[in-house]
């Protein structure tokens, strides 16, 4: 009888320990679930905040583009920016600093275009170069920045440097290949290599994958070169 009592007591003790362990592990499991849910909630909150910030920055960007307008010039000179346009440039510069990389790059590209059109070429070249070297920006935007840098250096920049950069953009797989080849032809003309220029321009004029504007300009330049002999 005493053995049975001791067994019953021992079994009761074991059961109580099991219940305590179960409660402890259940508490740990509940804590883990709470932590996971809190983490998910925090992530969703950050994402919603980021989405709202993106929406606000996109709206600021679009409004600034509208307020700034075009960089149309008369006799090669752009009119000074009015107060509203100056405010738009400031908004674009802030977007370029604070927005996500691609939207920020688009804002900086527009600021650089305005700078170049208003005689601040050194500032524009620095912006384009910064975008070109920014690994966080989409490759197509980096290529665009490089192309614009080269375009504004065609007349006065170092020929070897400009040619090297354009060559990286001129292969068929690149998004701005036709424009890069057009600029290479212009660079050939500047360097006096008319044979190479004619070859590039002929290829562009016959390339129906190239933008129509590029084909038309290539044909016009070929006629000019032929007239000059």
Buried (B, 14 or more C-beta within 10 A) or exposed (E): EEEEEEEEEEEEEEEEEEEEEEEEEEEEEEEEEEEEEEEEEEEEEEEEEEEEEEEEBBEBBEEBBEBBEEBEEEEEEBEEBEEEBBBBBEBBBBBBEEBBBEBBBBBBBBBBBBBBBBEBBEBBBBBBBBBBEBEEBEEEBBBBBBBBBBBBBBEEBEEEEBBEBBEEBBEEEBEBBBBBBBBBBBBBBBEEBBEBBBEBBBBBBEBEEBBEEBBEBBBEBBEEBEEEE
